[in-house]
Amino acid sequence: MNQHSSAAADAFPVDRIRTMFPALQKAGDFIFLDNAAGAQIPQSVLDAVTDHLVSHNVQRGGRYGRSVTVDRVIDEARQSVAILINAYRPEEVCFGMNATSFIRLVSLGIGQMIAADRTRDEIVVTDMDHDANIATWLALQAQGAKFVWWRMREDGNLHVDDLKPLVGERTRLVACTVTAHAIGSIVDVASVARIAHAAGAEVFLDSVHYGPHGLIDVQAWDCDYLVCSGYKNFSPHMGFLWGRFDLLKRLPTFREDFIPDEPPYKVEAGTFIYENVAGMDAAVRYLESIGRNFAPSNNRTRRENIVAGMTAIRQYELVLALAMMKVLHECGATIYGVADEARLDERVPTFCFNIGKLSPQRIVEEMAKRDIGIRDGHMYAPRLMNRLNLSMDSGAIRASLLHYNTLDEVRRFGEALKAVIAKLS
C-alpha cells in the first residue's frame, strides 16, 4: 500500500463508525461482504423507524398532532434526499417502494409519449446494467419503441466514445447505470448527458449501486431522471425517484382524480412506507455526520457536510478496493470489470470474479462456513453474464465492501479464500 493509501486508511474513523451499526456489533466474527445486495443500518436509522411506529404510526393528511407530524417527517425526508443528491427543489424527489417500480413507472409514461409521437422512438440501453434498467425499457416495444445497444468494452466499462455514434435525432432516452451493481464499474455519466442533450435526448440514471459509495449530484451530472434504493444506502427498504420538475410534470402517470397533477403527488400513488422514509431521512443525516466529524466546521451547510462525508468514504473505499484487488490477484481470480490497479478510480469495491473452473456455489458455501457472507449467481444481469461468457446457472462470485468494512476483514477474506481454493482444488 502506498503512503497516500495508508494515510487515507489511518485517517478514516472506521472503528468508531462500526460502533454505530448494531448488526456489526452483534455479528461476532461474521464478515458482511454481500453489501451490494443491501447495507446494514446505523442505530440512528433504527431509532427513527421505531420512533415513527411508536409515536405517530397514523395516516398523513389529518388535522390532529400525530398526523401533522407524519406530514412533517415526509417533508423533512424529502428535503434531506434533495440535499443528498443536490436536487434543484425538494418537490422533484418522489418516494415509493423501490427503484425497479420507479423505472417501470417512468418507462410507462415515456412509452405513452412515444406511442403518441414517433419522431423520437429510440432508447439506448446497455449490456452492463441490472436487468431492471433494461427489461423495463425493452417492454416498450409494443408502444413502438426501438432500441440501440451501448456495449461494454473488453476492459470492463462503458466508454462514451462508443455512445456518440449511437445517439441521434431519433433518440428519445439514454438509460444507463452510474455504477454497475455486478462488477463495480463507474460510468462517466456527465459525459453521457452532454452527448444525449446535444442530440435533444434525455438521460435516465440508475444510481442504486453508486449511492453508498460516492457523491450523487444531479446538477453536476445534468441528468433528467435518477432512481435510488434506500436499503443500499443505510436505510430500510424503500426507494426514491428524482426527475426534473418540468419533466415529471409532463410525464403521464396514473393518479386518482383527487391527487394534484404535479410532482411529487402525481408520482406517489397510494400509501408508501412512512416509517422507512423516516429511516431514509436519518440515513442522510448519518452520512452528514461523517462529514461533520471528519472535518469539523461550524459554517458548513448540510450539503457541504455530505460532500465532505462522501469524499472521505470514497477515499477510504479506494484503499479497500486496492487491498481486495491484490488479494484476488494473489488467489488467481479472474476479475470481471476493471481489474487494473492503475484504473482503480473507475470502480467501487464491488468485485465479481471466478476462480478457474471451481464452482462459484461451492466456494460461496465454503466461505459461509468460515463466517464470510458473499454471493454467487447471475446478479440479476443476464445480458452482462452473456457478455462475460458466463452461464446463468453458475454465474460468478461477488464480494462487495462498504465503508464500515476493514482492511483486516479483507485480509481474513483472502486467507479464507486461499484455504477454500486449496480444499476444492
Secondary structure, 3 states (H helix, E strand, C coil): CCHHHHHHHHHCCHHHHHCCCHHHHHCCCCEECEHHHCCCCCHHHHHHHHHHHHHCCCCCCCCCHHHHHHHHHHHHHHHHHHHHHCCCCHHHEEEECCHHHHHHHHHHHHHHHHHHCCCCCEEEEECCCCHHHCHHHHHHHHHCCEEEEECCCCCCCCCHHHHHHHCCCCEEEEEEECECCCCCEECCHHHHHHHHHHCCCEEEEECCCCCCCCCCCHHHHCCCEEEEEHHHCCCCCCEEEEECHHHHHHCCCCCCCCCCCCCCCCCCCCCCCHHHHHHHHHHHHHHHHHHHHHCCCCCCCHHHHHHHHHHHHHHHHHHHHHHHHHHHHHCCCEEECCCCHHHHHHECCEEEEECCCCCHHHHHHHHHHCCEECEEECCCCHHHHHHCCCCCCCEEEEEECCCCCCHHHHHHHHHHHHHHHHHHC
